């Protein structure tokens, strides 16, 4: 096991990184505002599952393929951009809530969870970040265990940090969204803003380079 001070330092950095505005934060914020806190938490759990997926990819060396192969990187980022564009289209075509309705019918928890997983796993920038970031905290010393095990531990710690921050975002944006959903006009604008945000994320991902 890595030294406690190393793990603590890594956790602190992970908290700061999770707080830094980015696609995942915006994704949680907009989905929570649209569907509520519990729905936002389903998305958060999906994103955190994606973190574990990226960690596993780094541990087994899969990330190296995407770091060296332009073709693999392009395929993954275009798949992610296409998915975000699809979410943007869904949000832009959605109608506002009827007068007096507290909130539209939420998507199934499983569907929201899958959204989070897909959002995370189809972002090659996250995978490459983990590939560059996690090894900086590992050690070849045998008393600390295998590098693969160290990487897995660091990935779990990063997931916990992301869970704390993203859950907080889901809680507050869900409460704010509940107020907005009481107004049909506000609901329409919320859907439009969500669509624009998703479209912007799609364009950003599609034009991303290694």
N, C-alpha and C positions, 0 to 999 in steps of 0.2 A: 504494500500500500504506500502511496506517495505521502510525504510529510504533511502534517496537518496545516502548517503555514502555507504550503504550496496550494493545497486544496482550498483554503480560505481565500487566498489571493485570487485564485481562479474564479471562485464563486462571486467575489466582489466585481471582477471584470465582467463576468457573465451578466450580473445585474445591470451594470452600466450599459452593456451592449443591448440588452433587452429593452432598456428604457429609450435607447436611441431611435428616433422616428425612422420607420422603414416600412416595407410592404406588409410584413406580418402584423405590426401594430395597427396599421390602417385597416387591414383585413378584419381583425378582431373588432376594432372600433365600429366599422360600418355594419358588420353582420350583427353585432350586439344591438346597435341602434335600431336596426330593421326588425329583428326578431325577438329581442329581449335577452335578459341575463343568462337564463338557462341555455338558450340557444347559443349564445356567445361562448359559454363554457364548453359546449360540444365542439365548437370550432377550435377553441384553445387546446382541448385534449387532442384533436386531430393534428394541430401544428406541433404539439409536443411529441406525438408519435413520430412525426416526420423528423424531428430532431434525433430520435433514436435511430431512425433509418439512416440518416446522414452519418451518425456516429459509427454504425455498423459498416457502412461503406468505407469509411476512413480506416477502420480497424482491419478490414480484409484487403485493403489496397485498391478497392474499386474506384475511389476518388482520383487515383493517379491516372486512370484511363481518361476521365473527363478533363483532367489538367493538361494532358498531352494531345488529346484528339480533338481537333476543331470540329470534325463531323459529329462526334458524340455530344459535344457541348452544344452545338447548334440545334440538333434534334431535340434535346431536352428543353432548351430555352424556348424554342418555338412551340413545343407542346404546352409548356406552362403559359406562354403568352396567349395561345389559342383558348385555353381554359379560362383565363381571366377575361378575355374578350367575350366569351360566352356568358360569363357572369354579368358583365357590363350590359350586354344585350338584354338579359333577363330583367335587370334592375330598371333599365330605361323604358321597357315596355310595360312595367308593372303599373297598375292603377292605384290611386290613393284609397285610403280606408273610407267606408261610408260614414256619414255623420253619425256620431254617437258610439261608433265602434272603438273599443279600447286598443285593439291591436289586431292586425291580420293574422290568419291562421299560420302558425309557425311551421317551418319545414320539419320533417321527421328528424329526430336526433341523429340517427345513422347517416342521413344525407348531409347534415351539417358537419358531422365528424369527418366524413369522406372529403368534404370540401377542404377542411383544414389539412388533412393528410396530403391530398393532391397539390394544394397550394404550396406546401413545404417541399415535397419530394420533386416537384417539377421546376424548382428554382435552382439552377446549377451554381448560382453565385453563393448560395448557402453551403452547398457541398464543397466548393472550392475554398470557401472561408474556413470551414472545419478542417479541410485538408492542410491548410497553412497554419491554423491557429492551435488546434489540439496538440500536435507534436511538440510545440514549444514548452509544454508543461510536463511532458513525459521524460523518463530517465531510463537509460540502458542498464542501470545498476540492478543486479539480480535480486537484491533484498527488497526492491520495490515491486517485484512481480514482472510478468511479461508486459511488453509495450501495448499489446492488444488489450490486455485487461486494464491497464492504466487508461487507455483511450476510452474504454467502455465506462469506467468510473467517471471520467471527466465529462463524457456525454450525458450521463445521468444527472450530474451536478448542474450542467448547463440547462438541462430540461427542467429541473426544479426551479432554477432562477427564472426561466421563461414562463413557467406556470404561475409563479407568484406575480410577475409583472402583468402578464396577459390577462390573468384572472381579475386583477384590479381594474384594468381597462374595460373588461367586459362588464364588471359590476357598475361602474359609473356611466359608461356609455349606454348600457341597457336602461338605466333609470332615466337618462336624458331622452332616449328614444321613446320611452313610454309616454312622456309628456308630449312629444311631437306627434305621436300617432293619434292623438285625440283630435287633431286638425287634419281634414282631408287635404287641404292645400299644403300643409307642412309635410304630410306623408308623400305627396307627389314630388315635392322638392327634395325630400330626403332620398327618394329613389333615384332622382336625377343626379344628385350629388354622388350617390353611391356608384351609379353607372359611370360617371365621369372619372371618379377615382379608380375604379377597376380598369377602365380603358387606358388611363394614364399609366397604371402599373403594367398593363399588357404591353404598351408601346415601350416603356422603359426596359422591360425584360427582353422584348424582341430585339432591341437595339443594343443590348448589353454585350460587352466583350470581356474576354478573360483578363 
